[in-house]
């Protein structure tokens, strides 16, 4: 009898062990099919709001929409491709404590700038404060005279939480949340914002980093690189000239060392003596010659920045010294979302585009490169930076949309024109720096570069922040028709030289072939 009891106990123990094992093998972020289905339903429901709010230009960037009946939430809208059709999906997001969603600016701002019509302190005269949804410690205090009250962010102290019933902070040893709110009256910003009036959202400037609430600088967290810390680095430094990739030790090429900040092997910099200065190295962010086009992407040979491919054909190999190229039909384009919201684009931006216009091309404007629309959606959705062909005049027209300062709502357009040669390979060098546009065109004939035109134009004000960079069309099929063999992009001066800049001329000089 005793053996039978022991046997039963053993069977029960085994079943219990396997039951526990089965419940602990699920990943921590596991969701049941029912939960996934509910999430998809909610995404599609919010996507209907996105469809009413977002415009066609937002297909190529991100769009934020107002969440119904809330000041502190918003909808992050994205386009999802299903077969040959595009559908909006939306995800509910919270503004950081201390900010409301602005319907006009489509971003989270301090309440004084957001002008949210659903401010509880305005709608409910009977309350003096109300809870925040971000933490047990955070709440909103109604400040001001009746009729002009506004919500002001507040935090409870250590070992306290906010009581909605009592409308005050109470003792609570279980509430150990950290309050991210800083003193806005001493030029410090709440949570995820920075700038003089806390109007800049860190997540647009600093994705995986520690955003400084005064100047917005973004030191990256481990494993992330880029100006906005939004590019994942899959390499990890082992020693000076060796790095790890998926458990394998990879040596750097001779004469180079591995840089974790750049996530790549770079030329070794020797110590600088007192008698010399180390020259600044301009980092190339994007270089592609349109090879390796597969799975909807184009190979970027310079960094991990992703380049999507929408209907560019190729590569095709030629024998006139150009190498390979991609073909554009006016509707094809490549998109680089890395540059969306990057303020450096409007300050220093350099590019080289090697292109050959197509035969029988339309006479209207054709976009070579553009960031398509402003990040905020203002300025009639004009592109802050656009490089386009004018086939009827055989000119490349480079335009910037500017305003006097970041608070101004008055915009101006400045354009620089350089001549190009139809039906042959042209090399465009362009540099925006120190409020000047520099551009030159060279022909590539018999494996030699021949200067065609060189122009410089100064402008006032600042260039508005734009969406991601497009190579080719933005919307409505207004893209380039022809071939491209090379595109290079830098957010610094790579050492381009322009005769018109040296001459100090406003429009430079025209040098015939």
DOMIDREN-418954 format. One record per atom (N, C-alpha, C): x, y, z; residue in one letter. Coordinates in steps of 0.02 Angstrom, whole numbers, plus 50000, padded with zeros to 5 digits. Layout:
// DOMIDREN-418954
XYZa ...
This chain:
// DOMIDREN-418954
500414993950000x 500005000050000x 500435006350000x 500975005950038x 501435011750042x 501755013149975x 501935007649937x 502245008649871x 501755011849823x 501105009849827x 500605012849783x 500535020249796x 500535022149860x 500475029349877x 501075033149850x 501675030349859x 502275033749833x 502245034449758x 501975029349723x 501935029749651x 501455035249628x 500885035849663x 500395041049648x 500705047949660x 501065048649715x 501385055049730x 501895056849677x 502265051749653x 502755052949600x 502425055349536x 501865052149517x 501495054149456x 501255061349463x 500955063149521x 500705069949532x 501275074949529x 501855073249557x 502435077849556x 502655079149484x 502675073849444x 502895074549374x 502415078949336x 501755077649346x 501255081749311x 501305089049332x 501405090249397x 501475097049422x 502095100449392x 502645096749389x 503265099549361x 503165101649288x 502855097149248x 502765098649177x 502265104349168x 501765104749212x 501295110249207x 501635116949220x 502065117049272x 502435123149287x 502905124849230x 503245119549203x 503715120749147x 503355123749088x 502745121149075x 502375123749017x 502175130849027x 502005132849089x 501785139749100x 502365144549102x 502965142149111x 503535146749116x 503945147049051x 503755143049000x 504135143348938x 503885148848892x 503295151748906x 503055157148863x 503475163348873x 503625167048820x 504015173148826x 503635178348866x 503985183048899x 503645187948942x 503175192448904x 503295193448838x 502865197848799x 502345193948759x 502215187648779x 501745183448742x 501045186348746x 500685186248690x 499985188248687x 499575182648655x 499005181348683x 498575176148656x 498285178448590x 498045173748549x 497725175648485x 497145180548495x 496765179648550x 496205184248563x 496455191248577x 497015191848616x 497295198448630x 497545201748566x 497885197848524x 498135200548461x 497565202948417x 497025199148416x 496445200948375x 496135207448401x 496095208248468x 495825214448497x 496265220448482x 496925219248484x 497395224748468x 497305226848396x 497235222048350x 497135223648279x 496485227448268x 495955225548304x 495325229048298x 495405236348320x 495755237348376x 495865244148400x 496295248148352x 496805244948323x 497225248448275x 496825250548213x 496385246248190x 495975247948132x 495465253448149x 495195253148211x 494725258448231x 495065265248234x 495655265448264x 496025271748267x 496285273648198x 496395268648155x 496605270048086x 496095274148048x 495445273348065x 494925277348032x 494995284648051x 495215286048113x 495355292948133x 495955295648094x 496475291348086x 497065293348048x 496875295147976x 496425291147946x 496225292347877x 495895299147869x 495525301347921x 495195307847918x 495665313647932x 496225312147966x 496685317447988x 497285318247942x 497585312547922x 498215312647886x 498095313647811x 498585316647778x 498535318147707x 498975313347668x 498915313247600x 499325308547560x 500065309347571x 500305315547586x 501025316447596x 501275312547656x 500825311147704x 501025307547764x 501165300147750x 501015297847690x 501185290947672x 501935289947678x 502325295347672x 503045294647669x 503385296947733x 503015297947786x 503305299847850x 502885296947906x 502825300647960x 502395298648014x 501845303848023x 501305301748051x 500735306348061x 500465305148131x 500355310548168x 500055310148234x 499365313248230x 498865309948259x 498175312348257x 497915313048329x 497415317248336x 497115318548401x 496715312448424x 496825310248486x 496445304748514x 495775307448539x 495215304048523x 494555306748541x 494485307848617x 494245313748635x 494055315548703x 494635314948752x 495235317048731x 495815316748777x 496315322148757x 496615325348808x 497165330048797x 497835326648802x 497875321348841x 498525318348858x 498695312348814x 498245310248770x 498385304648725x 498375307048652x 498705303248610x 498675304648538x 498725297948501x 498645298148435x 498675292148394x 499285292548350x 499705287448354x 500275286948309x 500045283048247x 500015286548190x 499735283648128x 500285281148083x 500175275248054x 500655272448007x 500275269047950x 500605268847893x 500315265547834x 500545258247833x 500065253847824x 500215246747819x 500025244347749x 500505241147715x 500385238947647x 500115231847648x 499545230747615x 499245224147609x 499135222847535x 499575218747506x 499545217547434x 499735223947397x 499285226447356x 499405232647320x 499045238547350x 498745237647409x 498365242947441x 498705245147506x 498575251547524x 498845254347585x 498265255847633x 498365254147697x 497855255247748x 498155258747808x 497795263647835x 498025266947895x 497895262547956x 498375262048001x 498275258948066x 498505263948119x 498195263848177x 498365268648230x 498505265248296x 498965268148335x 499135265548401x 499075271248451x 498715270048506x 498635275148558x 499285276148595x 499475282448604x 500095284348639x 499935289748691x 500325289948745x 500245295048796x 500785300448788x 500575306748793x 501075312148800x 501395311448869x 502015313548875x 502345313348940x 502005318248987x 502035316849052x 501705321049102x 501985328149098x 501535332849095x 501735339849088x 501565342649020x 501305338348975x 501155340548907x 500475338048884x 500175341948838x 499555340048805x 499695339248730x 499265335548696x 499335334948624x 499035341048590x 499415343948544x 499195349748507x 498895347548441x 498265349148430x 497925347248368x 498225350848308x 498435357148318x 498715361148263x 499415358948245x 499845357948296x 500545356248283x 500655348648277x 500155344748296x 500185337448292x 500785334648330x 500895337348389x 501415334848434x 501225336848505x 501585334248554x 501445335748624x 501815342048646x 501455346848675x 501745353148697x 501505354648768x 501815359548800x 501565361648866x 500865364448857x 500425363948908x 499715365948900x 499625372948873x 500055377648891x 499985384648868x 500045385148792x 500425380548761x 500525380748689x 500075375848652x 499835370748686x 499435365448653x 498725367748636x 498435372148679x 497745374648668x 497245368948660x 497275364148704x 496815358448702x 496125360648728x 495605359648689x 494935361848708x 494615357448761x 494935351748776x 494665347048826x 495025347448893x 495365352948906x 495715353948970x 495195353549027x 495305348649072x 494825347549126x 494745353549173x 495275357449180x 495235363349222x 494785368749191x 494695368549126x 494245373149091x 493535370549092x 493455364049082x 492785361149076x 492445359949143x 492845358949196x 492555357049261x 492765362049314x 492335366849328x 492485372049377x 492495369449448x 492175363549460x 492115360949528x 492755357749554x 493245356349510x 493845352849533x 494425357749540x 494875356049585x 495495359949593x 496095356149566x 496015349549559x 496545345349531x 496235338849506x 496625335049467x 496385328649442x 496995324349425x 496895317649424x 497475313149417x 497755313149346x 498385311349341x 498705310049277x 498715302549266x 498705300449204x 498685293349188x 499375290149184x 499905294049195x 500575291349184x 500885288249246x 500635289949306x 500965287449367x 500505288349426x 500615284449480x 500235285349542x 500435291849577x 500995294749556x 501265300649591x 501105307149555x 500875306849493x 500785312949453x 500055315149452x 499955321749447x 499275324449442x 499305331349411x 498715334149396x 498665340849367x 498325345549417x 498615351449426x 498345356549470x 498035362049427x 497425364249443x 497095369649407x 497345376349433x 497665380149388x 497975386549407x 497655392149366x 497535397849400x 497255403649365x 496565405449391x 496295410849365x 495645413349385x 495095409549348x 494485409149378x 493925405849344x 493815408749274x 493735404349226x 493655406449157x 494295406449118x 494865406349153x 495515406349118x 495995401349151x 495715396549187x 496135391649220x 496475387049169x 497045384249189x 497415379649145x 497735374249187x 497795368249159x 498095362649195x 498845363649200x 499105362549261x 499825363249274x 500075356749305x 500605353749279x 500835347249304x 501125347749374x 500985342649414x 501245342249482x 501445335049498x 501865334149550x 502075327549573x 502025327149649x 501805321549674x 501805320349746x 502515318749769x 502625319349835x 503285318149863x 503435310749874x 503995309349907x 504205302449920x 503685298949964x 503555292649949x 503075288449986x 502375291549988x 502195294949933x 501525297849927x 501235296049858x 500575296149854x 500225295349790x 499655300349788x 499395301549729x 498845306349722x 498175302849732x 497745305749772x 497075303049785x 496565307249746x 496225304149699x 495715307749659x 495125309649703x 494955305349751x 494385306749795x 494515312849838x 495125313249868x 495285318949912x 495595324749874x 495785323649812x 496105328649770x 496735331549803x 497135327049829x 497775329149859x 498225323049866x 498855324249883x 499335318849894x 499235315849963x 499265309149967x 499175305650030x 499745300850040x 499845298650102x 500375293950118x 500245287250084x 500755284650049x 500665278350014x 501355275150004x 501515270350047x 502175267150043x 502245262649982x 501685260749951x 501705256349893x 501865260249829x 501755266749829x 501885270749769x 502625272949768x 503025269449729x 503745270849726x 503955273149656x 503465275549617x 503635278149550x 504095284249556x 504525284949506x 504925291049501x 504555296149460x 504505302249485x 504165307549448x 504665310749400x 504515310749336x 504965313549286x 504885321049277x 504395323949311x 504265331049303x 504825335149334x 505065340149296x 505565344849321x 505245351749327x 505585356249357x 505305362849371x 505275366949307x 504675367749279x 504605371549217x 504735378949228x 504655381449290x 504775388549303x 505505390349303x 505955385449305x 506675386849303x 506975384349238x 506565384849184x 506785383049117x 506965375649110x 506675371449153x 506755364249145x 506105361449118x 506145356149081x 505565353549046x 505325346949076x 504705345549064x 504415339249087x 504615333549041x 504755327949072x 504845321649038x 505225321748972x 504845321148918x 505135319748852x 505185325948809x 505295331848839x 505305338148801x 505915342248818x 506085346848772x 506665351148783x 506565357748745x 506985362648762x 506955369048727x 506725374648772x 506775381048750x 506595386848791x 505885386648816x 505405384448774x 504715384048796x 504475376748798x 504945372248801x 504795365048806x 504345362748748x 504435365848689x 504005364248633x 504295358848589x 504905356448603x 505225351348561x 505165344548593x 504935339648555x 504835332948582x 505475328848573x 505735326148628x 506355322448626x 506315316348580x 505745313048577x 505695306948538x 505795308148464x 505705314348441x 505835315948371x 506575317248359x 506935318648412x 507645320548405x 508105315448438x 507815311048480x 508235306748521x 507835300448537x 507885295348494x 507455289548500x 507685284748555x 508335282748552x 508605278048601x 509215281248635x 509105286848668x 509645290348702x 509375293948763x 509815297848794x 509625301748853x 509575309048831x 508955311348819x 508845318048792x 508955323248846x 509385328248832x 509495333748878x 508925338748870x 508585340448926x 507995344648921x 508145352048909x 508785353948909x 508965360848894x 509135361648820x 509595357448795x 509825358348726x 509635352648679x 509295347448704x 509075342048662x 509615337348638x 510235338148663x 510775333648642x 510615326448663x 510885321748625x 510645314848630x 511215309848634x 511545309048692x 512035303548698x 511655296848694x 511895292448650x 511535286248637x 511645281048693x 511135276948703x 511195271248747x 511595265748711x 511835261048751x 512235255548721x 511825251948668x 512155250748611x 511845246948557x 511465251248507x 511485257948515x 511135262348469x 511605267848445x 511525269848382x 511955274948352x 511525279748312x 511855284848282x 511515289748240x 511385296148277x 511235301548240x 511105308048271x 510505307848316x 510015303548300x 509415302848342x 509415296348381x 509975292648380x 510025286248416x 509465281548395x 509295281448331x 508745277248308x 508975271648261x 509645270548258x 509905265248217x 510215259948262x 509975253748256x 510225248348298x 510915246148275x 511385245548322x 512055243048306x 512095235748329x 512215231348282x 512245224148298x 512955221848312x 513445226448310x 514135224748323x 514325227148394x 514755223248427x 514985225148493x 515735224648497x 516055229748522x 516785230048524x 517075224748570x 517565220948544x 517925216048585x 518575219148610x 518965221748563x 519565225448581x 519675230748527x 520275233348524x 520425239148482x 520225238048409x 520395232348380x 520275231248309x 519865224948295x 519445222848343x 519035216948335x 518345218348364x 517825215848331x 517145216748357x 516765210148351x 516235209648390x 515825203648392x 515205204648349x 515035199648309x 514415199548271x 514115192548275x 513545192148311x 513185185748319x 513635180348347x 514075182348395x 514505177448428x 515145175948392x 515275179348335x 515885178248298x 516345184348304x 516985183148315x 517475188548320x 517695190548249x 517565196748230x 517715199148162x 518275204248167x 518845203148133x 519385208048135x 519245213948088x 519465219948106x 519425225748063x 519965225248009x 519875228547951x 520395228647900x 521035231947928x 521605230347900x 522235233247923x 522215240847920x 522485243947973x 522505251247976x 521875254548004x 521385250348025x 520765253048054x 520645250148123x 520225253648161x 520025251348227x 519265251648231x 518975247748277x 518255247648283x 518025253348329x 517535257248305x 517225262648343x 516515260748361x 516375260048427x 515695258348449x 515215264048434x 515445270348438x 515015276048424x 514785276148351x 515235274148305x 515075274048234x 514805267348211x 514875262148254x 514655255348238x 514995252848174x 515635254248167x 516005252148107x 516745252948119x 517145249948076x 517865250848079x 518055257448045x 518465261348078x 518655267848052x 519415268448051x 519655273248014x 520375274348011x 520635276448080x 521165273348101x 521445274848167x 521715281848169x 521525285648220x 521755292448228x 522325292548279x 522905294648257x 523475294848303x 523415300848349x 523745300748407x 523715306348453x 523945312848421x 523615318248438x 523775324848410x 524285328348454x 524815330848424x 525315334548461x 525095341748470x 525455345448513x 525285352448525x 525385356748463x 525795354348417x 525965358348359x 525485357248301x 525005352848309x 524545351448253x 523845350648279x 523365351248235x 522675350348252x 522395344548212x 521965340848243x 521655335248210x 521105337748164x 521125336148100x 520595338448055x 519935334748069x 519395338248063x 518745335148072x 518585330748012x 518335324848026x 518155320147974x 517405320447963x 517215321647901x 516505321947883x 516255314847870x 515765312747907x 515505305947901x 514975305647846x 515045301147800x 514545299947748x 514005295447777x 513385297847777x 512825294047805x 512545289047755x 512515290947691x 512205286747640x 512655286547579x 512795280647554x 513115279847488x 512805273647456x 512515274647397x 512255269047360x 512385269947286x 512525264447252x 512595264547179x 512055260147148x 511505259047187x 510915255447163x 511055248147146x 511565245247178x 511665238047176x 511335235047237x 511265228647237x 510985225247296x 510255227047309x 509875228647256x 509165230347265x 508755223947269x 508515222347329x 508115216347338x 507685217147400x 507135213447402x 506685213347459x 506455220447479x 506345224647428x 506105231347442x 506605236047472x 507255234447467x 507765238747497x 508335239747448x 508725245047460x 509315246547421x 509915246447469x 510455243447449x 511035242747491x 511355249547504x 511455251147568x 511835257147588x 512535254847608x 513025256647569x 513695254147579x 514085258047632x 513785263147662x 514155267347708x 513945266447781x 513325264547794x 513085264047863x 512495259247865x 512195258547925x 511615254247934x 510955257847919x 510985264147896x 510375267847881x 509995264347824x 509365263047836x 508955259047790x 508705263347732x 508735260647671x 508465263947611x 507945259247581x 507325261447580x 506805257347550x 506775258547475x 506555253547438x 506515253947365x 505795253047343x 505525258047310x 504845257647284x 504865258047208x 504915252247176x 504845251447103x 505425254147062x 506015255247092x 506595256947053x 506855250547020x 506965250746955x 507175244746919x 507935244646911x 508205238646910x 508925237946902x 509205232946952x 509865232846961x 510335237346928x 510495235246856x 510675240146814x 510885238946746x 511605241046739x 511995236946706x 512715238446700x 512845241846633x 513265247146636x 513455250746575x 514205250546568x 514455252846511x 515165252046497x 515515258746486x 515175264246503x 515485270746491x 515815273746553x 515995269346599x 516355271746658x 515915273146718x 515255273146709x 514805274646764x 514715268646810x 514715262646782x 514605256646824x 513895254246817x 513525253846873x 512835251546872x 512365257246890x 511725256446872x 511255261746888x 510565258846898x 510125262846928x 509425261146937x 508995265446891x 508445262746868x 508005266346820x 507385268946856x 507205275246841x 506635278646871x 506135280346816x 505485279246829x 504965280446779x 504505286146797x 504695290346845x 504255295746868x 503835293946928x 503725287546938x 503345285146996x 503775281447046x 504365279347025x 504815275647069x 505175280447116x 505355277947175x 505725282047223x 506055277547275x 506545280347309x 506845277347369x 506695281947428x 506605279047486x 506435283047545x 506925281547602x 507155286847636x 507615286247692x 507295289747752x 506935285947793x 506575288947850x 507045291347905x 507675289347903x 508165291347954x 508195298947960x 508095302547906x 508175309847907x 507535313447928x 506985309847941x 506365313047961x 506445316648029x 506285323048030x 506335326948092x 507035328848112x 507535327448070x 508235328948087x 508375336248071x 508495340248123x 508605347448114x 509255349048079x 509725344248077x 510365345448045x 510295346247969x 509775343247941x 509675343547868x 509625350847845x 509295355047885x 509205362047866x 509805366447883x 510325363647914x 510905367547932x 511515365847889x 511675359547886x 512225357347843x 512015350847809x 512005351047742x 511775345247704x 512155345047639x 512465339447624x 512855338647562x 512625332347526x 512595332847460x 512405326947421x 512745327147353x 512885321247327x 513095320447257x 512605315647225x 512345317747167x 511875313647129x 512145312947058x 512255306847036x 512475305546968x 511865303046930x 511655306846879x 511025305346845x 511065306546770x 510625303146734x 510545304246662x 509805304846647x 509575310946626x 508855311746610x 508655307246553x 508025304846555x 507785300346504x 507555303846441x 507535300146387x 507275302746324x 506515302946326x 506225307846290x 505505308346288x 505195309946355x 505575313346398x 505345314746465x 504825320346464x 504375320546512x 503895326146517x 504245332646533x 503915338046518x 504225344646527x 504115347546597x 503655344746636x 503545347546702x 504105345646750x 504085348646809x 504595347546860x 504645340146878x 505275337846886x 505405331046908x 505855331246969x 505635327947023x 506005328147086x 506575323047084x 507185325647095x 507765321347105x 507825319147178x 507745324047224x 507805322747295x 507395327847333x 507065325647387x 506635330247425x 506465327147492x 506325331547543x 506025328947604x 505275330347606x 504995332147550x 504275331547533x 503805336147571x 503875336947637x 503425341247675x 503745342747742x 503495348147774x 503755349947840x 503545344747891x 503955343947943x 503805339147995x 503155340848031x 503015347248040x 502415349448077x 501795349548033x 501885348947966x 501315349247921x 501095356247905x 501475361447925x 501295368347910x 501585370347844x 501575376747829x 501875379647768x 501575376447705x 500905375247707x 500565372347649x 500895365847627x 501215362347674x 501515355847661x 502065356247609x 502385361947602x 502935362647555x 503545358847580x 503965356647533x 504575353247552x 505095358347575x 505375357647635x 505895362247657x 506505362147612x 506665356347584x 507245355747539x 507035351447479x 507145354247419x 506955350547359x 507465351747304x 507665346247271x 508105346547213x 507715343447155x 507575347547104x 507145345247049x 507425347346982x 507245343546930x 507425345246862x 506865349346831x 507055354246789x 506585357846747x 506775356246675x 506475350946644x 506685348746578x 506615354146524x 506105358446529x 506015363446477x 506575368546475x 506895369946533x 507455374646533x 508135371246544x 508125364646551x 508745360746563x 509125363446623x 508755364346679x 509045366846741x 508875362146798x 509345361846846x 509195358946911x 509005364746957x 508415364346987x 508175369647031x 508195367047103x 508585370447145x 508655368547215x 508305373747257x 507785371647295x 507375376247332x 507385374647407x 507385379847448x 507305379047520x 506725383447543x 506345380947590x 505785384647620x 506005386947689x 506025393447699x 506325396247760x 505825400547798x 505995401847862x 505625406647903x 506125410347946x 505925416147973x 506395420448009x 506695416948070x 506275413548109x 506505409748167x 506005404048179x 506145399748228x 505735393748237x 505035395248261x 504905401448285x 504235403148308x 503825406748255x 504165408848201x 503835412648148x 503355408348108x 502815411448082x 502355408048038x 502365410947968x 502855415447955x 502945418347890x 503495414647853x 503345412247793x 503815408047756x 504035411547691x 504635409747669x 504895412247606x 505245406647569x 505265407147503x 505595401947463x 506185405047426x 506765401547430x 507365403547394x 507555397847347x 507765399647286x 507925394547236x 508585396147202x 508975390947190x 509605391347154x 509545386947092x 509775389447034x 509715385846971x 510405384546941x 510515378446918x 511135376746882x 510945372846819x 511305374046765x 511175370746702x 511425363546702x 511065359146668x 511295352346657x 511235350646583x 511535345146563x 511525342946494x 511045337146485x 510545337746441x 510075332146430x 510425326246397x 510165320346410x 510345314046376x 511065311846388x 511415314846436x 512085312546454x 512115311946529x 512655308746554x 512745308046626x 512965314746656x 512605317046707x 512755323146744x 512935321446816x 513405325246844x 513595324446914x 513405330946950x 512935330446996x 512725336247036x 513045335847105x 513435341047123x 513685341847191x 513305347647223x 513015346347282x 512625351547316x 512825351847390x 512875357947415x 513055358947486x 512645364747514x 512285363447569x 511945368647607x 512345369647671x 512605375747681x 513015377047741x 513035384547753x 512995386547817x 513055393647836x 512585398047797x 511955395847790x 511435399647754x 511625401147682x 511955396547650x 512115397147580x 511995390547544x 511765391047482x 511685385247439x 512235385347386x 512605380047381x 513125379347330x 512955373347286x 513025374147221x 512885368547176x 513315369247113x 513505363447088x 513855363347023x 513665357046986x 513675357546920x 513525351946876x 514145350446834x 514315344046830x 514845341746786x 514575336246741x 514815336046680x 514665330446635x 515195325146642x 514975318846632x 515445313346632x 515505310746561x 516045312946527x 516145311246457x 516835308146449x 516855302346416x 517495298846405x 517875297946471x 517505296246524x 517785294946590x 518125301146620x 517915307146597x 518185313346623x 517605317746646x 517725321646701x 517225326246727x 517355333146697x 516845335946664x 516895342446632x 516395347146665x 516635352746692x 516205357446727x 515735360946679x 515085361146697x 514575364446656x 514335370846688x 514175370646752x 513905376446787x 514075376146861x 514145381946892x 514345382446962x 514005388746991x 513575387847041x 513185393547067x 513165393347143x 513085399347173x 513015400147245x 512465405147260x 512075403847312x 511525408247331x 511495408647407x 511475414747434x 511385415747506x 510645416647523x 510445414847583x 509745415847604x 509735417647678x 509175420547700x 509085422447770x 508595417647804x 508625417647871x 508165413547909x 508415406447919x 507955402047939x 508115395047951x 507685390647907x 507945384847890x 507575380047849x 507145375747894x 506505375247877x 506035371247918x 506245363947919x 506095360547975x 506245353447981x 505755349447937x 506015344347902x 505605340647855x 505525333347871x 505205329847826x 505085322647832x 505705318847808x 505615312247797x 506165308247772x 506355310247701x 506975308647683x 507235310447617x 506965305547564x 506725308147508x 506515304147452x 507005305247394x 507205299847364x 507585300147301x 507085298347247x 506865303247208x 506315302147162x 505685305347188x 505115302847169x 504485306347179x 504285306947253x 503855312047266x 503515312547330x 502805309847322x 502395313547284x 501705311347271x 501535312947199x 500965310147177x 500665311847112x 501135310647053x 501605306047059x 502015304247002x 502455309746975x 502685314347018x 503085319946995x 503835318547003x 504025312346996x 504725310447008x 505155310546946x 505785309046958x 506295309046906x 506165303546854x 506305305246790x 506265300246736x 506965299746707x 507265293846712x 507945292846687x 508315287746729x 508975288346733x 509385283746772x 509795287446823x 509935284046879x 510395286546930x 510915281246943x 511545283446949x 512095278746960x 512405279447029x 512275285047064x 512585285947130x 512205291347168x 512115290247233x 511855295347279x 512265295047343x 512525300747363x 512905301347426x 512605306947467x 512515305747533x 512225310847578x 512655311347640x 512805317647660x 513175319047722x 512825324747758x 512865324747824x 512615330347865x 513195334647888x 513685335547845x 514275339447859x 514585341247792x 515105345247793x 515445347247731x 515985342147715x 515905338147662x 516405333147645x 517005335947607x 517045342547601x 517605345647567x 517455347447495x 516805348347479x 516625350347411x 516875357447397x 517085358747336x 517355365247318x 516935368247262x 516795374747268x 516375378147219x 516715384647199x 516805385647132x 517125391647107x 516705397847124x 516035397147122x 515605402847136x 515665405147209x 515785400447255x 515875402247326x 516515406247335x 517035404147300x 517675407747305x 517615414747276x 517205415447224x 517115421947192x 516655426447232x 516275423447278x 515825427447320x 515225429947283x 515065427047225x 514515429447185x 513855426647211x 513315430647202x 512665428247225x 512425422547181x 512505423147115x 512285417747072x 512865414047040x 513465415747059x 514045412047035x 514205413646963x 514535409246930x 514725410246861x 514545404146820x 514425405346757x 514235399946712x 514845398246669x 515065392046671x 515665390046635x 515455385146581x 515475387146518x 515255382746464x 515755377146452x 515505371646422x 515955366146404x 516335367846341x 
